[in-house]
Amino acid sequence: MTAKEFWAEFENYEETLRFNLNLPNTEKIHEPYNYLFSLLDSYHSGLEIILDFNKKKNKGKYKLTISCNANRDLFMYVNRLVDAAPSLSQWEIEAFKQAEFKVDAKLLSHPFDFDDFSIWPKDVRFTVTAWDPEKDIFDLLLLLP
């Protein structure tokens, strides 16, 4: 299945998904989701879909997130599928789950003090310079003020 075919099927089926997302959790049925997951699997296995509807957070739109479960080899498929998405007034379509980074506020509110200088955690920046996929090891370059 191509990305264009996936979105054609999705457009035919999205009203059913919206109806199901509006049901209370106790009344939801799994068939609409199963069909959507099988469509995605027909496009490429290994991808996942996250559906969400939160009127306040999503500005009244239904949210469809397509992700690759942190499999870097599938980034291209996610991007290609999201790029081919049609403009649907009821839906916000995005690629990849947003990372959540939870840190104790106390840790960020105090500097790390050394003999000659202090480093505030909010000032530390980093970038990935290399990655060894066999060992799953990253080389990081830390940028300090």
N, CA and C atoms as an extended XYZ file, in Angstrom:
435
Properties=species:S:1:pos:R:3:atomname:S:1:resname:S:1:resid:I:1 pbc="F F F"
N         0.844       -1.176        0.000 N   MET     1
C         0.000        0.000        0.000 CA  MET     1
C         0.894        1.245        0.000 C   MET     1
N         0.540        2.218       -0.794 N   THR     2
C         1.289        3.461       -0.842 CA  THR     2
C         0.726        4.452        0.182 C   THR     2
N         1.455        5.538        0.400 N   ALA     3
C         0.994        6.577        1.321 CA  ALA     3
C        -0.306        7.190        0.815 C   ALA     3
N        -0.403        7.397       -0.482 N   LYS     4
C        -1.621        7.977       -1.070 CA  LYS     4
C        -2.829        7.058       -0.848 C   LYS     4
N        -2.625        5.769       -1.010 N   GLU     5
C        -3.714        4.802       -0.790 CA  GLU     5
C        -4.113        4.761        0.691 C   GLU     5
N        -3.118        4.850        1.575 N   PHE     6
C        -3.413        4.877        3.006 CA  PHE     6
C        -4.335        6.045        3.339 C   PHE     6
N        -3.987        7.241        2.841 N   TRP     7
C        -4.785        8.421        3.179 CA  TRP     7
C        -6.160        8.396        2.519 C   TRP     7
N        -6.274        7.776        1.354 N   ALA     8
C        -7.591        7.633        0.719 CA  ALA     8
C        -8.494        6.773        1.608 C   ALA     8
N        -7.952        5.676        2.122 N   GLU     9
C        -8.725        4.819        3.036 CA  GLU     9
C        -9.039        5.554        4.337 C   GLU     9
N        -8.071        6.294        4.838 N   PHE    10
C        -8.281        7.035        6.079 CA  PHE    10
C        -9.404        8.055        5.919 C   PHE    10
N        -9.427        8.771        4.810 N   GLU    11
C       -10.480        9.765        4.580 CA  GLU    11
C       -11.864        9.124        4.556 C   GLU    11
N       -11.963        7.911        4.024 N   ASN    12
C       -13.244        7.202        4.003 CA  ASN    12
C       -13.658        6.727        5.388 C   ASN    12
N       -12.699        6.577        6.265 N   TYR    13
C       -12.945        5.950        7.562 CA  TYR    13
C       -12.869        6.902        8.749 C   TYR    13
N       -12.401        8.134        8.521 N   GLU    14
C       -12.118        9.027        9.640 CA  GLU    14
C       -13.356        9.435       10.439 C   GLU    14
N       -14.517        9.492        9.818 N   GLU    15
C       -15.729        9.855       10.558 CA  GLU    15
C       -16.055        8.805       11.624 C   GLU    15
N       -15.850        7.539       11.299 N   THR    16
C       -16.048        6.462       12.269 CA  THR    16
C       -15.073        6.593       13.427 C   THR    16
N       -13.844        6.936       13.122 N   LEU    17
C       -12.847        7.130       14.178 CA  LEU    17
C       -13.234        8.295       15.088 C   LEU    17
N       -13.672        9.404       14.497 N   ARG    18
C       -14.069       10.556       15.311 CA  ARG    18
C       -15.242       10.198       16.224 C   ARG    18
N       -16.208        9.464       15.684 N   PHE    19
C       -17.347        9.041       16.495 CA  PHE    19
C       -16.876        8.189       17.674 C   PHE    19
N       -15.986        7.261       17.409 N   ASN    20
C       -15.489        6.363       18.453 CA  ASN    20
C       -14.660        7.115       19.495 C   ASN    20
N       -13.878        8.096       19.067 N   LEU    21
C       -13.080        8.883       20.015 CA  LEU    21
C       -13.954        9.719       20.945 C   LEU    21
N       -15.160       10.049       20.506 N   ASN    22
C       -16.074       10.839       21.330 CA  ASN    22
C       -16.841        9.996       22.348 C   ASN    22
N       -16.817        8.688       22.201 N   LEU    23
C       -17.515        7.823       23.150 CA  LEU    23
C       -16.786        7.804       24.483 C   LEU    23
N       -17.521        7.626       25.586 N   PRO    24
C       -16.827        7.434       26.874 CA  PRO    24
C       -15.981        6.165       26.815 C   PRO    24
N       -14.930        6.127       27.621 N   ASN    25
C       -13.999        4.988       27.594 CA  ASN    25
C       -14.695        3.652       27.787 C   ASN    25
N       -15.745        3.620       28.564 N   THR    26
C       -16.427        2.352       28.837 CA  THR    26
C       -17.206        1.839       27.630 C   THR    26
N       -17.534        2.725       26.680 N   GLU    27
C       -18.339        2.319       25.529 CA  GLU    27
C       -17.531        2.134       24.251 C   GLU    27
N       -16.259        2.442       24.282 N   LYS    28
C       -15.459        2.381       23.061 CA  LYS    28
C       -15.347        0.951       22.554 C   LYS    28
N       -15.355        0.839       21.238 N   ILE    29
C       -15.189       -0.462       20.599 CA  ILE    29
C       -13.845       -0.489       19.888 C   ILE    29
N       -13.289       -1.650       19.686 N   HIS    30
C       -11.926       -1.763       19.166 CA  HIS    30
C       -11.854       -1.922       17.651 C   HIS    30
N       -12.966       -2.243       16.988 N   GLU    31
C       -12.913       -2.480       15.552 CA  GLU    31
C       -12.384       -1.289       14.750 C   GLU    31
N       -12.818       -0.046       15.046 N   PRO    32
C       -12.270        1.079       14.261 CA  PRO    32
C       -10.754        1.201       14.391 C   PRO    32
N       -10.244        0.970       15.578 N   TYR    33
C        -8.804        1.060       15.788 CA  TYR    33
C        -8.086       -0.091       15.097 C   TYR    33
N        -8.632       -1.283       15.204 N   ASN    34
C        -8.006       -2.443       14.569 CA  ASN    34
C        -7.887       -2.248       13.059 C   ASN    34
N        -8.934       -1.690       12.445 N   TYR    35
C        -8.897       -1.451       11.007 CA  TYR    35
C        -7.802       -0.440       10.664 C   TYR    35
N        -7.708        0.626       11.458 N   LEU    36
C        -6.683        1.639       11.217 CA  LEU    36
C        -5.282        1.054       11.381 C   LEU    36
N        -5.082        0.230       12.399 N   PHE    37
C        -3.779       -0.401       12.612 CA  PHE    37
C        -3.436       -1.348       11.465 C   PHE    37
N        -4.430       -2.058       10.945 N   SER    38
C        -4.154       -2.954        9.817 CA  SER    38
C        -3.830       -2.157        8.557 C   SER    38
N        -4.475       -0.990        8.376 N   LEU    39
C        -4.119       -0.117        7.250 CA  LEU    39
C        -2.663        0.325        7.358 C   LEU    39
N        -2.278        0.750        8.545 N   LEU    40
C        -0.905        1.196        8.746 CA  LEU    40
C         0.079        0.047        8.531 C   LEU    40
N        -0.282       -1.136        8.986 N   ASP    41
C         0.573       -2.295        8.802 CA  ASP    41
C         0.710       -2.637        7.314 C   ASP    41
N        -0.350       -2.384        6.539 N   SER    42
C        -0.280       -2.601        5.088 CA  SER    42
C         0.654       -1.604        4.422 C   SER    42
N         0.727       -0.395        4.980 N   TYR    43
C         1.665        0.596        4.454 CA  TYR    43
C         3.096        0.178        4.796 C   TYR    43
N         3.348       -0.057        6.095 N   HIS    44
C         4.660       -0.561        6.522 CA  HIS    44
C         4.547       -1.073        7.953 C   HIS    44
N         4.977       -2.293        8.189 N   SER    45
C         4.910       -2.837        9.548 CA  SER    45
C         5.987       -2.183       10.405 C   SER    45
N         5.722       -2.081       11.680 N   GLY    46
C         6.664       -1.462       12.601 CA  GLY    46
C         6.279       -0.052       12.991 C   GLY    46
N         5.350        0.559       12.253 N   LEU    47
C         4.890        1.903       12.592 CA  LEU    47
C         3.738        1.806       13.573 C   LEU    47
N         3.499        2.876       14.298 N   GLU    48
C         2.372        2.896       15.232 CA  GLU    48
C         1.597        4.196       15.083 C   GLU    48
N         0.342        4.135       15.474 N   ILE    49
C        -0.535        5.300       15.436 CA  ILE    49
C        -1.026        5.572       16.848 C   ILE    49
N        -1.054        6.850       17.199 N   ILE    50
C        -1.607        7.269       18.483 CA  ILE    50
C        -2.734        8.237       18.178 C   ILE    50
N        -3.927        7.930       18.666 N   LEU    51
C        -5.087        8.783       18.467 CA  LEU    51
C        -5.405        9.510       19.757 C   LEU    51
N        -5.791       10.776       19.631 N   ASP    52
C        -6.080       11.574       20.818 CA  ASP    52
C        -7.142       12.607       20.476 C   ASP    52
N        -8.014       12.860       21.451 N   PHE    53
C        -8.956       13.963       21.304 CA  PHE    53
C        -9.110       14.622       22.654 C   PHE    53
N        -8.521       15.781       22.770 N   ASN    54
C        -8.612       16.585       23.981 CA  ASN    54
C        -8.971       17.990       23.507 C   ASN    54
N       -10.229       18.380       23.727 N   LYS    55
C       -10.714       19.645       23.168 CA  LYS    55
C        -9.855       20.836       23.551 C   LYS    55
N        -9.438       20.899       24.809 N   LYS    56
C        -8.656       22.056       25.254 CA  LYS    56
C        -7.237       22.011       24.701 C   LYS    56
N        -6.589       20.873       24.848 N   LYS    57
C        -5.182       20.757       24.460 CA  LYS    57
C        -5.003       20.802       22.941 C   LYS    57
N        -5.886       20.180       22.192 N   ASN    58
C        -5.732       20.065       20.737 CA  ASN    58
C        -6.559       21.078       19.959 C   ASN    58
N        -7.061       22.094       20.636 N   LYS    59
C        -7.829       23.165       19.985 CA  LYS    59
C        -9.036       22.626       19.226 C   LYS    59
N        -9.698       21.637       19.799 N   GLY    60
C       -10.913       21.092       19.204 CA  GLY    60
C       -10.691       20.133       18.053 C   GLY    60
N        -9.456       19.791       17.760 N   LYS    61
C        -9.172       18.874       16.656 CA  LYS    61
C        -8.805       17.497       17.190 C   LYS    61
N        -9.040       16.508       16.362 N   TYR    62
C        -8.603       15.151       16.665 CA  TYR    62
C        -7.145       15.065       16.253 C   TYR    62
N        -6.363       14.352       17.046 N   LYS    63
C        -4.925       14.299       16.795 CA  LYS    63
C        -4.519       12.881       16.409 C   LYS    63
N        -3.801       12.787       15.320 N   LEU    64
C        -3.274       11.520       14.825 CA  LEU    64
C        -1.762       11.652       14.765 C   LEU    64
N        -1.071       10.844       15.552 N   THR    65
C         0.385       10.856       15.568 CA  THR    65
C         0.877        9.545       15.000 C   THR    65
N         1.779        9.634       14.034 N   ILE    66
C         2.381        8.439       13.442 CA  ILE    66
C         3.819        8.392       13.915 C   ILE    66
N         4.210        7.248       14.461 N   SER    67
C         5.541        7.108       15.031 CA  SER    67
C         6.165        5.796       14.587 C   SER    67
N         7.426        5.627       14.941 N   CYS    68
C         8.148        4.429       14.505 CA  CYS    68
C         8.747        3.651       15.675 C   CYS    68
N         8.264        3.870       16.875 N   ASN    69
C         8.740        3.156       18.057 CA  ASN    69
C        10.253        3.250       18.220 C   ASN    69
N        10.808        4.417       17.950 N   ALA    70
C        12.237        4.699       18.108 CA  ALA    70
C        13.125        3.863       17.187 C   ALA    70
N        12.548        3.270       16.155 N   ASN    71
C        13.335        2.534       15.174 CA  ASN    71
C        13.814        3.525       14.111 C   ASN    71
N        15.076        3.877       14.160 N   ARG    72
C        15.623        4.906       13.272 CA  ARG    72
C        15.532        4.515       11.797 C   ARG    72
N        15.471        3.231       11.520 N   ASP    73
C        15.377        2.770       10.135 CA  ASP    73
C        14.025        3.091        9.505 C   ASP    73
N        13.045        3.426       10.326 N   LEU    74
C        11.693        3.695        9.815 CA  LEU    74
C        11.352        5.178        9.746 C   LEU    74
N        12.295        6.060       10.099 N   PHE    75
C        12.028        7.504       10.057 CA  PHE    75
C        11.506        7.935        8.690 C   PHE    75
N        12.132        7.431        7.644 N   MET    76
C        11.775        7.810        6.284 CA  MET    76
C        10.312        7.477        5.987 C   MET    76
N         9.839        6.321        6.456 N   TYR    77
C         8.461        5.912        6.187 CA  TYR    77
C         7.461        6.807        6.922 C   TYR    77
N         7.799        7.173        8.143 N   VAL    78
C         6.919        8.076        8.907 CA  VAL    78
C         6.850        9.426        8.211 C   VAL    78
N         7.994        9.986        7.863 N   ASN    79
C         8.017       11.301        7.215 CA  ASN    79
C         7.292       11.287        5.879 C   ASN    79
N         7.489       10.244        5.109 N   ARG    80
C         6.818       10.138        3.806 CA  ARG    80
C         5.299       10.071        3.988 C   ARG    80
N         4.842        9.302        4.957 N   LEU    81
C         3.410        9.173        5.181 CA  LEU    81
C         2.798       10.488        5.666 C   LEU    81
N         3.448       11.151        6.596 N   VAL    82
C         2.919       12.420        7.118 CA  VAL    82
C         2.968       13.504        6.038 C   VAL    82
N         4.013       13.525        5.232 N   ASP    83
C         4.101       14.511        4.148 CA  ASP    83
C         2.990       14.333        3.118 C   ASP    83
N         2.531       13.110        2.936 N   ALA    84
C         1.484       12.833        1.947 CA  ALA    84
C         0.076       13.028        2.519 C   ALA    84
N        -0.023       13.358        3.805 N   ALA    85
C        -1.334       13.492        4.453 CA  ALA    85
C        -2.145       14.614        3.830 C   ALA    85
N        -3.431       14.363        3.613 N   PRO    86
C        -4.285       15.427        3.089 CA  PRO    86
C        -4.609       16.435        4.196 C   PRO    86
N        -5.078       17.578        3.795 N   SER    87
C        -5.497       18.587        4.768 CA  SER    87
C        -6.930       18.272        5.189 C   SER    87
N        -7.086       17.840        6.427 N   LEU    88
C        -8.404       17.495        6.956 CA  LEU    88
C        -8.744       18.477        8.067 C   LEU    88
N        -9.861       19.173        7.932 N   SER    89
C       -10.199       20.238        8.877 CA  SER    89
C       -10.393       19.738       10.301 C   SER    89
N       -10.797       18.500       10.469 N   GLN    90
C       -11.072       17.952       11.797 CA  GLN    90
C        -9.830       17.354       12.468 C   GLN    90
N        -8.751       17.196       11.706 N   TRP    91
C        -7.600       16.435       12.200 CA  TRP    91
C        -6.317       17.250       12.199 C   TRP    91
N        -5.490       16.976       13.195 N   GLU    92
C        -4.115       17.461       13.243 CA  GLU    92
C        -3.237       16.220       13.124 C   GLU    92
N        -2.446       16.165       12.076 N   ILE    93
C        -1.625       14.981       11.802 CA  ILE    93
C        -0.166       15.354       11.997 C   ILE    93
N         0.521       14.582       12.818 N   GLU    94
C         1.929       14.887       13.080 CA  GLU    94
C         2.763       13.618       13.094 C   GLU    94
N         4.054       13.828       12.913 N   ALA    95
C         5.003       12.722       12.923 CA  ALA    95
C         5.683       12.645       14.277 C   ALA    95
N         5.857       11.457       14.766 N   PHE    96
C         6.637       11.142       15.954 CA  PHE    96
C         6.004       11.640       17.253 C   PHE    96
N         6.102       10.795       18.257 N   LYS    97
C         5.688       11.161       19.606 CA  LYS    97
C         6.638       12.218       20.120 C   LYS    97
N         6.098       13.167       20.855 N   GLN    98
C         6.955       14.179       21.449 CA  GLN    98
C         7.575       13.604       22.706 C   GLN    98
N         8.864       13.768       22.840 N   ALA    99
C         9.570       13.249       24.001 CA  ALA    99
C         9.149       14.009       25.252 C   ALA    99
N         9.035       13.288       26.317 N   GLU   100
C         8.723       13.905       27.597 CA  GLU   100
C         9.935       13.767       28.496 C   GLU   100
N        10.385       14.875       28.986 N   PHE   101
C        11.568       14.899       29.822 CA  PHE   101
C        11.154       15.459       31.173 C   PHE   101
N        11.072       14.596       32.162 N   LYS   102
C        10.644       15.024       33.489 CA  LYS   102
C        11.850       15.008       34.424 C   LYS   102
N        12.110       16.168       34.989 N   VAL   103
C        13.243       16.314       35.892 CA  VAL   103
C        12.738       17.023       37.140 C   VAL   103
N        13.308       16.644       38.244 N   ASP   104
C        12.967       17.296       39.502 CA  ASP   104
C        13.309       18.781       39.411 C   ASP   104
N        12.354       19.651       39.722 N   ALA   105
C        12.555       21.097       39.638 CA  ALA   105
C        13.698       21.568       40.539 C   ALA   105
N        13.911       20.889       41.648 N   LYS   106
C        15.002       21.268       42.550 CA  LYS   106
C        16.363       21.107       41.870 C   LYS   106
N        16.490       20.083       41.044 N   LEU   107
C        17.745       19.843       40.345 CA  LEU   107
C        18.069       20.990       39.383 C   LEU   107
N        17.049       21.516       38.719 N   LEU   108
C        17.270       22.574       37.742 CA  LEU   108
C        17.394       23.961       38.360 C   LEU   108
N        17.000       24.109       39.607 N   SER   109
C        16.984       25.440       40.208 CA  SER   109
C        18.278       25.803       40.933 C   SER   109
N        19.234       24.901       40.979 N   HIS   110
C        20.501       25.170       41.647 CA  HIS   110
C        21.661       24.864       40.706 C   HIS   110
N        22.710       25.668       40.763 N   PRO   111
C        23.857       25.409       39.881 CA  PRO   111
C        24.733       24.280       40.425 C   PRO   111
N        25.511       23.707       39.511 N   PHE   112
C        26.552       22.773       39.914 CA  PHE   112
C        27.798       23.628       40.157 C   PHE   112
N        28.236       23.665       41.380 N   ASP   113
C        29.361       24.532       41.744 CA  ASP   113
C        30.672       23.756       41.749 C   ASP   113
N        31.664       24.354       41.099 N   PHE   114
C        33.012       23.823       41.093 CA  PHE   114
C        33.928       24.878       41.703 C   PHE   114
N        35.209       24.600       41.795 N   ASP   115
C        36.135       25.548       42.429 CA  ASP   115
C        36.128       26.914       41.749 C   ASP   115
N        36.220       26.915       40.418 N   ASP   116
C        36.378       28.185       39.701 CA  ASP   116
C        35.124       28.660       38.968 C   ASP   116
N        34.107       27.835       38.881 N   PHE   117
C        32.934       28.239       38.096 CA  PHE   117
C        31.695       27.461       38.535 C   PHE   117
N        30.549       27.896       38.026 N   SER   118
C        29.264       27.238       38.276 CA  SER   118
C        28.571       26.992       36.940 C   SER   118
N        27.835       25.897       36.866 N   ILE   119
C        27.082       25.585       35.653 CA  ILE   119
C        25.613       25.406       36.042 C   ILE   119
N        24.755       26.176       35.387 N   TRP   120
C        23.315       26.003       35.594 CA  TRP   120
C        22.810       24.944       34.608 C   TRP   120
N        22.023       23.972       35.048 N   PRO   121
C        21.525       22.931       34.135 CA  PRO   121
C        20.781       23.491       32.922 C   PRO   121
N        20.061       24.586       33.089 N   LYS   122
C        19.308       25.151       31.965 CA  LYS   122
C        20.223       25.702       30.871 C   LYS   122
N        21.499       25.931       31.187 N   ASP   123
C        22.438       26.482       30.215 CA  ASP   123
C        23.204       25.414       29.437 C   ASP   123
N        23.082       24.169       29.819 N   VAL   124
C        23.815       23.101       29.150 CA  VAL   124
C        23.067       22.720       27.869 C   VAL   124
N        23.794       22.672       26.765 N   ARG   125
C        23.248       22.245       25.481 CA  ARG   125
C        24.095       21.076       25.003 C   ARG   125
N        23.499       20.242       24.151 N   PHE   126
C        24.267       19.119       23.621 CA  PHE   126
C        23.816       18.817       22.206 C   PHE   126
N        24.666       18.111       21.501 N   THR   127
C        24.336       17.620       20.173 CA  THR   127
C        24.942       16.233       20.018 C   THR   127
N        24.307       15.404       19.211 N   VAL   128
C        24.815       14.064       18.935 CA  VAL   128
C        25.817       14.172       17.790 C   VAL   128
N        27.033       13.692       18.012 N   THR   129
C        28.064       13.772       16.976 CA  THR   129
C        28.284       12.446       16.247 C   THR   129
N        27.939       11.333       16.893 N   ALA   130
C        28.089       10.017       16.263 CA  ALA   130
C        27.192        9.022       16.989 C   ALA   130
N        26.921        7.906       16.291 N   TRP   131
C        26.077        6.867       16.872 CA  TRP   131
C        26.531        5.518       16.354 C   TRP   131
N        26.700        4.576       17.272 N   ASP   132
C        27.059        3.210       16.909 CA  ASP   132
C        25.808        2.358       17.093 C   ASP   132
N        25.127        1.996       15.994 N   PRO   133
C        23.862        1.261       16.120 CA  PRO   133
C        24.012       -0.146       16.704 C   PRO   133
N        25.185       -0.763       16.514 N   GLU   134
C        25.371       -2.114       17.046 CA  GLU   134
C        25.451       -2.109       18.566 C   GLU   134
N        26.104       -1.098       19.120 N   LYS   135
C        26.242       -1.004       20.573 CA  LYS   135
C        25.201       -0.072       21.185 C   LYS   135
N        24.469        0.653       20.326 N   ASP   136
C        23.495        1.648       20.755 CA  ASP   136
C        24.137        2.686       21.679 C   ASP   136
N        25.278        3.205       21.227 N   ILE   137
C        26.045        4.198       21.981 CA  ILE   137
C        26.077        5.495       21.178 C   ILE   137
N        25.860        6.596       21.853 N   PHE   138
C        25.909        7.915       21.245 CA  PHE   138
C        27.140        8.668       21.724 C   PHE   138
N        27.744        9.438       20.833 N   ASP   139
C        28.788       10.392       21.202 CA  ASP   139
C        28.115       11.749       21.290 C   ASP   139
N        28.254       12.402       22.427 N   LEU   140
C        27.633       13.706       22.633 CA  LEU   140
C        28.688       14.786       22.746 C   LEU   140
N        28.382       15.933       22.215 N   LEU   141
C        29.206       17.109       22.391 CA  LEU   141
C        28.435       18.043       23.312 C   LEU   141
N        28.989       18.307       24.494 N   LEU   142
C        28.349       19.201       25.456 CA  LEU   142
C        28.803       20.630       25.192 C   LEU   142
N        27.864       21.532       25.160 N   LEU   143
C        28.155       22.942       24.952 CA  LEU   143
C        27.826       23.668       26.246 C   LEU   143
N        28.860       24.214       26.862 N   LEU   144
C        28.696       24.887       28.142 CA  LEU   144
C        29.009       26.373       27.986 C   LEU   144
N        28.328       27.210       28.746 N   PRO   145
C        28.607       28.648       28.652 CA  PRO   145
C        29.992       28.985       29.185 C   PRO   145
